Amino acid sequence: RSLTTLLVGTMNYNYQILNIDTQTCLEESVYRIKKDHNLVGDIQINTESVICDVHISNKVGFSGIKILEISAVGENGVEILLRKELDINVNPFELTNL
């Protein structure tokens, strides 16, 4: 029983670290868009413990709205997917979940 508890605790810890690293990738993506409002396409952001593939696109029919799709893979192969909508028409930018 204690081995199972240890494994579950370790998995939860690894997931939380990956989640924090994924938020870092999201922040870096928003920063890059802030520097270049016309940014679209695929970028890769690497940290010490995660690789993030980010796809940035314009929302069809909505000027100034970006769609960010982030796939983050941690050292242990666990993956987190984020989809966000970024409104760059307002200051500060508004970020919402999709």
ABEGO torsion letter per residue (X at the ends): XAAAAAAAAAAAAAAAAAAAAAAAAAAAAAAAAAABAABBEBBBBBBAABBBBBBBBBBBGBBGBBBBBBBBBBAAGBBBBBBBBBBAABOBBBBBBX
